[in-house]
Amino acid sequence: MTDDTPLGGGSPLIDAHAHFYHAEAGRADWARVNQVRLRAGDRIGITYHVASVLGSYGHTSPTYFPSPADLTRGNDAMAALADAEAHRVRWYVTVNPNHTAHALTEIDRGVSRGAIGIKLLASRRAHDPLLDPICERAADGSLPVLHHIWQHRTREWPNQEVSDGRDLSRLAERHPQVSFILAHLGGGGDWAHTLPAVQAQSNIFPDLSGSGVDRGMIDAALDALGSERVLWACDVTMETGLAKLRALDVIGLGSDARANVRWRNASRLFGAHAFPRCQSAASAAAVGS
């Protein structure tokens, strides 16, 4: 390996669950943090970050219950960053289902500015009927929905309306035309509970993001769901994302299964047009082989 070889390998790689900050997020170093993520992504070998901005991250309205004004400003910042980094950043429009009219307007506005998916926080339990209008709009626009999830919810948690895999399965069953990305299988709670909870619901695709790197977690996810339903992702933990990439290389997966997790599944969910550099890199690799 040469010094400039990506740490995660040279084949296409999509981080399906990323975040960036902005000037109204309550931290003076927001621009530096964004640049650090991009530099780390380049070093790892991330071809595209699919990212969201979570309102003001709790600075001027609660993180999991962001105000319409904070959502609009955050989505504007995310759109601007995606425009500036168009060769490597794609984005989700973030909405709060407690504000239905604003959420639907914001989805349309986000899509007009290039958003390719919808981000839902712990603003309402996943099976709540308030999510139905958002999912109907997602189905109309073929927009995947990334939903914040706690892996096995055994009690109420303060300052959030947290959901687990069972809750998301109920929503996904009501909206079979929508692809749901179950957030951070590797972070927050008992991942082993999540796998059987979503196994039968084929339109749910867990991402591997989060700080957890438990031995056997990736193997179990692939055994339960197959390589076509698992997405590689980082969330805010880039180093554990790299650890999971290395795990993919040593657990006995074939090249097609590794490619599914690294980028093909995301390309199928969001549409190949969203990630042209992945297609080009894959084609070049095929010619070289």
Contacts in CASP RR format, 6 or more apart in sequence:
PFRMAT RR
TARGET T0000
AUTHOR 0000-0000-0000
METHOD contacts of the structure
MODEL  1
MTDDTPLGGGSPLIDAHAHFYHAEAGRADWARVNQVRLRAGDRIGITYHV
ASVLGSYGHTSPTYFPSPADLTRGNDAMAALADAEAHRVRWYVTVNPNHT
AHALTEIDRGVSRGAIGIKLLASRRAHDPLLDPICERAADGSLPVLHHIW
QHRTREWPNQEVSDGRDLSRLAERHPQVSFILAHLGGGGDWAHTLPAVQA
QSNIFPDLSGSGVDRGMIDAALDALGSERVLWACDVTMETGLAKLRALDV
IGLGSDARANVRWRNASRLFGAHAFPRCQSAASAAAVGS
6 13 0 8 1.000
6 42 0 8 1.000
6 43 0 8 1.000
6 44 0 8 1.000
6 45 0 8 1.000
7 43 0 8 1.000
7 44 0 8 1.000
7 45 0 8 1.000
7 242 0 8 1.000
8 44 0 8 1.000
8 45 0 8 1.000
8 242 0 8 1.000
8 245 0 8 1.000
8 246 0 8 1.000
9 45 0 8 1.000
9 245 0 8 1.000
10 45 0 8 1.000
10 281 0 8 1.000
11 258 0 8 1.000
11 259 0 8 1.000
11 262 0 8 1.000
11 263 0 8 1.000
11 281 0 8 1.000
11 282 0 8 1.000
11 285 0 8 1.000
12 47 0 8 1.000
12 259 0 8 1.000
12 262 0 8 1.000
12 263 0 8 1.000
12 275 0 8 1.000
12 277 0 8 1.000
12 278 0 8 1.000
12 281 0 8 1.000
12 282 0 8 1.000
13 44 0 8 1.000
13 45 0 8 1.000
13 46 0 8 1.000
13 47 0 8 1.000
13 232 0 8 1.000
13 245 0 8 1.000
13 262 0 8 1.000
13 263 0 8 1.000
14 46 0 8 1.000
14 47 0 8 1.000
14 48 0 8 1.000
14 50 0 8 1.000
14 231 0 8 1.000
14 232 0 8 1.000
14 262 0 8 1.000
14 263 0 8 1.000
14 266 0 8 1.000
14 267 0 8 1.000
14 275 0 8 1.000
14 278 0 8 1.000
15 41 0 8 1.000
15 46 0 8 1.000
15 48 0 8 1.000
15 49 0 8 1.000
15 50 0 8 1.000
15 51 0 8 1.000
15 209 0 8 1.000
15 232 0 8 1.000
15 233 0 8 1.000
15 234 0 8 1.000
16 50 0 8 1.000
16 146 0 8 1.000
16 181 0 8 1.000
16 207 0 8 1.000
16 209 0 8 1.000
16 231 0 8 1.000
16 232 0 8 1.000
16 233 0 8 1.000
16 266 0 8 1.000
17 50 0 8 1.000
17 146 0 8 1.000
17 181 0 8 1.000
17 183 0 8 1.000
17 184 0 8 1.000
17 207 0 8 1.000
17 209 0 8 1.000
17 231 0 8 1.000
17 233 0 8 1.000
17 234 0 8 1.000
17 235 0 8 1.000
18 37 0 8 1.000
18 49 0 8 1.000
18 50 0 8 1.000
18 51 0 8 1.000
18 52 0 8 1.000
18 233 0 8 1.000
18 234 0 8 1.000
18 235 0 8 1.000
19 51 0 8 1.000
19 52 0 8 1.000
19 53 0 8 1.000
19 54 0 8 1.000
19 235 0 8 1.000
19 236 0 8 1.000
20 33 0 8 1.000
20 34 0 8 1.000
20 37 0 8 1.000
20 51 0 8 1.000
20 53 0 8 1.000
20 77 0 8 1.000
20 78 0 8 1.000
20 81 0 8 1.000
20 89 0 8 1.000
21 27 0 8 1.000
21 30 0 8 1.000
21 31 0 8 1.000
21 33 0 8 1.000
21 34 0 8 1.000
21 53 0 8 1.000
21 57 0 8 1.000
22 30 0 8 1.000
22 53 0 8 1.000
22 73 0 8 1.000
22 74 0 8 1.000
22 77 0 8 1.000
22 78 0 8 1.000
22 81 0 8 1.000
23 30 0 8 1.000
23 31 0 8 1.000
23 77 0 8 1.000
24 56 0 8 1.000
24 59 0 8 1.000
24 60 0 8 1.000
24 70 0 8 1.000
24 73 0 8 1.000
24 74 0 8 1.000
24 77 0 8 1.000
25 53 0 8 1.000
25 55 0 8 1.000
25 56 0 8 1.000
25 57 0 8 1.000
25 59 0 8 1.000
26 56 0 8 1.000
26 57 0 8 1.000
26 59 0 8 1.000
27 33 0 8 1.000
27 57 0 8 1.000
34 81 0 8 1.000
37 49 0 8 1.000
37 238 0 8 1.000
38 49 0 8 1.000
38 85 0 8 1.000
38 88 0 8 1.000
40 238 0 8 1.000
41 49 0 8 1.000
41 238 0 8 1.000
44 238 0 8 1.000
44 241 0 8 1.000
44 242 0 8 1.000
44 245 0 8 1.000
46 88 0 8 1.000
46 234 0 8 1.000
47 88 0 8 1.000
47 263 0 8 1.000
47 275 0 8 1.000
47 277 0 8 1.000
47 278 0 8 1.000
47 281 0 8 1.000
48 88 0 8 1.000
48 89 0 8 1.000
48 90 0 8 1.000
48 274 0 8 1.000
48 275 0 8 1.000
48 277 0 8 1.000
48 278 0 8 1.000
49 88 0 8 1.000
49 89 0 8 1.000
49 90 0 8 1.000
50 90 0 8 1.000
50 91 0 8 1.000
50 92 0 8 1.000
50 116 0 8 1.000
50 117 0 8 1.000
50 266 0 8 1.000
50 270 0 8 1.000
51 78 0 8 1.000
51 81 0 8 1.000
51 82 0 8 1.000
51 89 0 8 1.000
51 90 0 8 1.000
51 91 0 8 1.000
51 92 0 8 1.000
52 78 0 8 1.000
52 91 0 8 1.000
52 92 0 8 1.000
52 93 0 8 1.000
52 94 0 8 1.000
52 119 0 8 1.000
52 146 0 8 1.000
53 74 0 8 1.000
53 75 0 8 1.000
53 77 0 8 1.000
53 78 0 8 1.000
53 94 0 8 1.000
54 63 0 8 1.000
54 66 0 8 1.000
54 94 0 8 1.000
54 119 0 8 1.000
54 121 0 8 1.000
55 61 0 8 1.000
55 63 0 8 1.000
55 66 0 8 1.000
55 70 0 8 1.000
55 71 0 8 1.000
55 73 0 8 1.000
55 74 0 8 1.000
55 75 0 8 1.000
55 94 0 8 1.000
56 66 0 8 1.000
56 70 0 8 1.000
56 73 0 8 1.000
56 74 0 8 1.000
57 63 0 8 1.000
58 66 0 8 1.000
58 70 0 8 1.000
60 67 0 8 1.000
60 70 0 8 1.000
61 67 0 8 1.000
61 69 0 8 1.000
61 70 0 8 1.000
62 159 0 8 1.000
63 121 0 8 1.000
63 159 0 8 1.000
63 160 0 8 1.000
64 121 0 8 1.000
64 122 0 8 1.000
64 123 0 8 1.000
64 148 0 8 1.000
64 159 0 8 1.000
64 160 0 8 1.000
64 161 0 8 1.000
65 96 0 8 1.000
65 98 0 8 1.000
65 121 0 8 1.000
65 123 0 8 1.000
65 159 0 8 1.000
66 94 0 8 1.000
66 96 0 8 1.000
66 121 0 8 1.000
66 123 0 8 1.000
67 96 0 8 1.000
68 96 0 8 1.000
68 99 0 8 1.000
68 102 0 8 1.000
68 106 0 8 1.000
71 94 0 8 1.000
71 95 0 8 1.000
71 96 0 8 1.000
71 102 0 8 1.000
71 106 0 8 1.000
72 106 0 8 1.000
74 94 0 8 1.000
75 93 0 8 1.000
75 94 0 8 1.000
75 106 0 8 1.000
75 109 0 8 1.000
75 110 0 8 1.000
75 115 0 8 1.000
78 91 0 8 1.000
78 92 0 8 1.000
78 93 0 8 1.000
78 94 0 8 1.000
79 91 0 8 1.000
79 110 0 8 1.000
79 113 0 8 1.000
79 114 0 8 1.000
79 115 0 8 1.000
81 89 0 8 1.000
81 91 0 8 1.000
82 89 0 8 1.000
82 90 0 8 1.000
82 91 0 8 1.000
82 114 0 8 1.000
87 277 0 8 1.000
88 277 0 8 1.000
90 116 0 8 1.000
90 270 0 8 1.000
90 274 0 8 1.000
90 275 0 8 1.000
91 114 0 8 1.000
91 115 0 8 1.000
91 116 0 8 1.000
91 117 0 8 1.000
92 115 0 8 1.000
92 116 0 8 1.000
92 117 0 8 1.000
92 118 0 8 1.000
92 119 0 8 1.000
92 146 0 8 1.000
93 106 0 8 1.000
93 107 0 8 1.000
93 109 0 8 1.000
93 110 0 8 1.000
93 111 0 8 1.000
93 115 0 8 1.000
93 117 0 8 1.000
93 118 0 8 1.000
93 119 0 8 1.000
94 118 0 8 1.000
94 119 0 8 1.000
94 120 0 8 1.000
94 121 0 8 1.000
95 102 0 8 1.000
95 103 0 8 1.000
95 106 0 8 1.000
95 107 0 8 1.000
95 118 0 8 1.000
95 119 0 8 1.000
95 120 0 8 1.000
95 134 0 8 1.000
96 102 0 8 1.000
96 103 0 8 1.000
96 121 0 8 1.000
96 123 0 8 1.000
97 103 0 8 1.000
97 120 0 8 1.000
97 123 0 8 1.000
97 124 0 8 1.000
97 128 0 8 1.000
97 130 0 8 1.000
97 131 0 8 1.000
97 133 0 8 1.000
97 134 0 8 1.000
98 123 0 8 1.000
98 124 0 8 1.000
98 130 0 8 1.000
100 130 0 8 1.000
100 133 0 8 1.000
100 134 0 8 1.000
103 133 0 8 1.000
103 134 0 8 1.000
104 133 0 8 1.000
104 134 0 8 1.000
104 137 0 8 1.000
107 115 0 8 1.000
107 118 0 8 1.000
107 134 0 8 1.000
107 137 0 8 1.000
107 138 0 8 1.000
107 143 0 8 1.000
108 137 0 8 1.000
111 141 0 8 1.000
111 143 0 8 1.000
115 143 0 8 1.000
116 143 0 8 1.000
116 144 0 8 1.000
116 270 0 8 1.000
116 271 0 8 1.000
116 274 0 8 1.000
117 138 0 8 1.000
117 143 0 8 1.000
117 144 0 8 1.000
117 145 0 8 1.000
117 146 0 8 1.000
117 270 0 8 1.000
118 134 0 8 1.000
118 137 0 8 1.000
118 138 0 8 1.000
118 143 0 8 1.000
118 144 0 8 1.000
118 145 0 8 1.000
118 146 0 8 1.000
119 145 0 8 1.000
119 146 0 8 1.000
120 126 0 8 1.000
120 131 0 8 1.000
120 134 0 8 1.000
120 145 0 8 1.000
120 146 0 8 1.000
120 147 0 8 1.000
120 148 0 8 1.000
121 148 0 8 1.000
121 160 0 8 1.000
122 148 0 8 1.000
122 150 0 8 1.000
122 157 0 8 1.000
122 160 0 8 1.000
122 161 0 8 1.000
122 162 0 8 1.000
122 163 0 8 1.000
123 160 0 8 1.000
123 161 0 8 1.000
124 130 0 8 1.000
124 131 0 8 1.000
124 161 0 8 1.000
125 161 0 8 1.000
125 162 0 8 1.000
125 163 0 8 1.000
125 167 0 8 1.000
126 147 0 8 1.000
126 149 0 8 1.000
126 163 0 8 1.000
126 165 0 8 1.000
126 167 0 8 1.000
126 168 0 8 1.000
126 170 0 8 1.000
126 171 0 8 1.000
127 163 0 8 1.000
127 167 0 8 1.000
127 168 0 8 1.000
127 170 0 8 1.000
127 171 0 8 1.000
128 161 0 8 1.000
131 171 0 8 1.000
132 174 0 8 1.000
132 175 0 8 1.000
134 145 0 8 1.000
135 145 0 8 1.000
135 171 0 8 1.000
135 174 0 8 1.000
135 175 0 8 1.000
135 178 0 8 1.000
136 175 0 8 1.000
137 143 0 8 1.000
138 144 0 8 1.000
138 145 0 8 1.000
138 175 0 8 1.000
138 178 0 8 1.000
139 175 0 8 1.000
139 177 0 8 1.000
139 178 0 8 1.000
143 178 0 8 1.000
144 178 0 8 1.000
144 179 0 8 1.000
144 180 0 8 1.000
144 181 0 8 1.000
144 205 0 8 1.000
144 269 0 8 1.000
144 270 0 8 1.000
145 178 0 8 1.000
145 179 0 8 1.000
145 180 0 8 1.000
145 181 0 8 1.000
146 180 0 8 1.000
146 181 0 8 1.000
146 183 0 8 1.000
146 207 0 8 1.000
147 163 0 8 1.000
147 168 0 8 1.000
147 171 0 8 1.000
147 180 0 8 1.000
147 181 0 8 1.000
147 182 0 8 1.000
147 183 0 8 1.000
148 162 0 8 1.000
148 163 0 8 1.000
148 183 0 8 1.000
149 162 0 8 1.000
149 163 0 8 1.000
149 164 0 8 1.000
149 165 0 8 1.000
149 168 0 8 1.000
149 182 0 8 1.000
149 183 0 8 1.000
149 184 0 8 1.000
149 194 0 8 1.000
150 157 0 8 1.000
150 162 0 8 1.000
150 163 0 8 1.000
150 164 0 8 1.000
150 188 0 8 1.000
150 189 0 8 1.000
151 164 0 8 1.000
151 165 0 8 1.000
151 184 0 8 1.000
151 185 0 8 1.000
151 186 0 8 1.000
151 187 0 8 1.000
151 188 0 8 1.000
151 189 0 8 1.000
151 190 0 8 1.000
151 191 0 8 1.000
151 193 0 8 1.000
151 194 0 8 1.000
152 164 0 8 1.000
152 165 0 8 1.000
152 189 0 8 1.000
152 190 0 8 1.000
152 193 0 8 1.000
152 194 0 8 1.000
153 162 0 8 1.000
153 163 0 8 1.000
153 164 0 8 1.000
153 167 0 8 1.000
156 162 0 8 1.000
164 193 0 8 1.000
164 194 0 8 1.000
164 197 0 8 1.000
165 182 0 8 1.000
165 193 0 8 1.000
165 194 0 8 1.000
165 197 0 8 1.000
165 198 0 8 1.000
165 204 0 8 1.000
166 197 0 8 1.000
168 180 0 8 1.000
168 182 0 8 1.000
168 198 0 8 1.000
168 201 0 8 1.000
168 204 0 8 1.000
169 197 0 8 1.000
169 198 0 8 1.000
169 200 0 8 1.000
169 201 0 8 1.000
169 204 0 8 1.000
171 180 0 8 1.000
172 178 0 8 1.000
172 180 0 8 1.000
172 198 0 8 1.000
172 201 0 8 1.000
172 203 0 8 1.000
172 204 0 8 1.000
173 201 0 8 1.000
175 203 0 8 1.000
176 203 0 8 1.000
177 203 0 8 1.000
178 203 0 8 1.000
179 203 0 8 1.000
179 205 0 8 1.000
179 269 0 8 1.000
180 203 0 8 1.000
180 204 0 8 1.000
180 205 0 8 1.000
181 205 0 8 1.000
181 206 0 8 1.000
181 207 0 8 1.000
181 231 0 8 1.000
181 269 0 8 1.000
182 194 0 8 1.000
182 198 0 8 1.000
182 204 0 8 1.000
182 205 0 8 1.000
182 206 0 8 1.000
182 207 0 8 1.000
183 207 0 8 1.000
183 209 0 8 1.000
183 235 0 8 1.000
184 207 0 8 1.000
184 209 0 8 1.000
184 210 0 8 1.000
184 233 0 8 1.000
184 235 0 8 1.000
185 191 0 8 1.000
185 194 0 8 1.000
185 206 0 8 1.000
185 207 0 8 1.000
185 208 0 8 1.000
185 209 0 8 1.000
185 210 0 8 1.000
185 217 0 8 1.000
185 221 0 8 1.000
186 208 0 8 1.000
186 209 0 8 1.000
186 210 0 8 1.000
186 211 0 8 1.000
186 212 0 8 1.000
186 213 0 8 1.000
186 214 0 8 1.000
186 217 0 8 1.000
187 209 0 8 1.000
187 210 0 8 1.000
187 211 0 8 1.000
187 212 0 8 1.000
187 235 0 8 1.000
188 210 0 8 1.000
191 214 0 8 1.000
191 217 0 8 1.000
191 220 0 8 1.000
191 221 0 8 1.000
192 220 0 8 1.000
194 206 0 8 1.000
195 206 0 8 1.000
195 220 0 8 1.000
195 221 0 8 1.000
195 224 0 8 1.000
195 225 0 8 1.000
196 224 0 8 1.000
198 204 0 8 1.000
198 206 0 8 1.000
198 225 0 8 1.000
199 224 0 8 1.000
199 225 0 8 1.000
202 229 0 8 1.000
204 229 0 8 1.000
205 229 0 8 1.000
205 230 0 8 1.000
205 231 0 8 1.000
205 265 0 8 1.000
205 269 0 8 1.000
206 221 0 8 1.000
206 225 0 8 1.000
206 229 0 8 1.000
206 230 0 8 1.000
206 231 0 8 1.000
207 230 0 8 1.000
207 231 0 8 1.000
207 232 0 8 1.000
207 233 0 8 1.000
207 235 0 8 1.000
208 218 0 8 1.000
208 221 0 8 1.000
208 230 0 8 1.000
208 231 0 8 1.000
208 232 0 8 1.000
208 233 0 8 1.000
208 241 0 8 1.000
208 244 0 8 1.000
208 261 0 8 1.000
209 233 0 8 1.000
209 234 0 8 1.000
209 235 0 8 1.000
209 237 0 8 1.000
209 241 0 8 1.000
210 234 0 8 1.000
210 235 0 8 1.000
210 236 0 8 1.000
210 237 0 8 1.000
210 240 0 8 1.000
210 241 0 8 1.000
211 237 0 8 1.000
211 240 0 8 1.000
212 237 0 8 1.000
212 240 0 8 1.000
213 240 0 8 1.000
213 243 0 8 1.000
213 244 0 8 1.000
213 247 0 8 1.000
218 230 0 8 1.000
218 244 0 8 1.000
218 247 0 8 1.000
218 248 0 8 1.000
218 251 0 8 1.000
219 251 0 8 1.000
221 230 0 8 1.000
222 230 0 8 1.000
222 251 0 8 1.000
222 253 0 8 1.000
222 257 0 8 1.000
222 261 0 8 1.000
226 257 0 8 1.000
227 253 0 8 1.000
227 256 0 8 1.000
227 257 0 8 1.000
227 258 0 8 1.000
227 260 0 8 1.000
227 261 0 8 1.000
227 265 0 8 1.000
228 260 0 8 1.000
228 265 0 8 1.000
228 268 0 8 1.000
229 265 0 8 1.000
230 260 0 8 1.000
230 261 0 8 1.000
230 265 0 8 1.000
231 261 0 8 1.000
231 265 0 8 1.000
231 266 0 8 1.000
231 269 0 8 1.000
232 241 0 8 1.000
232 244 0 8 1.000
232 245 0 8 1.000
232 248 0 8 1.000
232 261 0 8 1.000
232 262 0 8 1.000
232 263 0 8 1.000
233 241 0 8 1.000
234 240 0 8 1.000
234 241 0 8 1.000
245 262 0 8 1.000
248 258 0 8 1.000
248 261 0 8 1.000
248 262 0 8 1.000
249 258 0 8 1.000
253 261 0 8 1.000
259 282 0 8 1.000
263 275 0 8 1.000
263 278 0 8 1.000
263 282 0 8 1.000
266 275 0 8 1.000
267 274 0 8 1.000
267 275 0 8 1.000
267 278 0 8 1.000
267 279 0 8 1.000
272 278 0 8 1.000
272 279 0 8 1.000
END
